[in-house]
Amino acid sequence: HGNTGEKITVTAGDDFSLVSLTVKISGPDGSLLEEGAAVFNKPFVNYDYTSTVQVSALTGVVIVASAKDTPGNVTKLSVTL
């Protein structure tokens, strides 16, 4: 919804264990709105990122989740709103 403090939940897994998952949110023009680490939510086996910036217009906003595994491989998933 674009409100500060809202959670973005990412489900990610790997043959090796994941060492980190980051979320990057960019505006429609490609400008970085915010970026940070997601926190592993063990009971639900997913990652939660809590937004820190208010985004009033969501159309065209791009959210990219980047998961890094133990060998250092990075896989990204991008969603455009």
KOLVEXTI-575705 format. One record per residue (C-alpha): x, y, z; residue in three letters. Coordinates in steps of 0.1 Angstrom, whole numbers. Layout:
BEGIN
(r (X Y Z) ALA),
...
end
This chain:
BEGIN
(r (0 0 0) HIS),
(r (30 23 1) GLY),
(r (29 31 38) ASN),
(r (60 33 61) THR),
(r (63 2 83) GLY),
(r (45 -22 60) GLU),
(r (60 -56 55) LYS),
(r (70 -71 21) ILE),
(r (72 -109 25) THR),
(r (95 -129 2) VAL),
(r (95 -167 1) THR),
(r (130 -179 -10) ALA),
(r (149 -212 -8) GLY),
(r (180 -228 -22) ASP),
(r (198 -262 -24) ASP),
(r (224 -245 -3) PHE),
(r (214 -222 26) SER),
(r (207 -186 19) LEU),
(r (230 -161 36) VAL),
(r (211 -129 28) SER),
(r (180 -115 11) LEU),
(r (178 -78 2) THR),
(r (149 -58 -11) VAL),
(r (153 -27 -34) LYS),
(r (124 -4 -42) ILE),
(r (128 20 -71) SER),
(r (105 46 -86) GLY),
(r (90 44 -121) PRO),
(r (119 66 -133) ASP),
(r (145 42 -118) GLY),
(r (154 63 -88) SER),
(r (162 44 -57) LEU),
(r (135 49 -30) LEU),
(r (149 25 -4) GLU),
(r (170 -6 0) GLU),
(r (178 -29 28) GLY),
(r (181 -64 43) ALA),
(r (151 -86 48) ALA),
(r (149 -106 81) VAL),
(r (144 -144 81) PHE),
(r (111 -153 97) ASN),
(r (119 -188 109) LYS),
(r (84 -200 119) PRO),
(r (71 -192 84) PHE),
(r (103 -200 64) VAL),
(r (102 -167 46) ASN),
(r (119 -132 47) TYR),
(r (102 -100 58) ASP),
(r (113 -65 48) TYR),
(r (98 -35 66) THR),
(r (94 -4 44) SER),
(r (110 28 57) THR),
(r (97 53 31) VAL),
(r (62 65 23) GLN),
(r (53 59 -14) VAL),
(r (22 78 -25) SER),
(r (20 66 -61) ALA),
(r (26 29 -66) LEU),
(r (21 26 -103) THR),
(r (54 17 -120) GLY),
(r (72 12 -87) VAL),
(r (97 -18 -90) VAL),
(r (105 -41 -61) ILE),
(r (135 -64 -65) VAL),
(r (143 -92 -41) ALA),
(r (179 -105 -43) SER),
(r (187 -138 -25) ALA),
(r (224 -148 -20) LYS),
(r (233 -184 -12) ASP),
(r (264 -198 6) THR),
(r (285 -202 -26) PRO),
(r (278 -166 -34) GLY),
(r (253 -170 -62) ASN),
(r (226 -143 -64) VAL),
(r (191 -148 -78) THR),
(r (168 -118 -83) LYS),
(r (130 -115 -86) LEU),
(r (115 -83 -99) SER),
(r (79 -71 -96) VAL),
(r (65 -40 -112) THR),
(r (34 -25 -95) LEU),
end
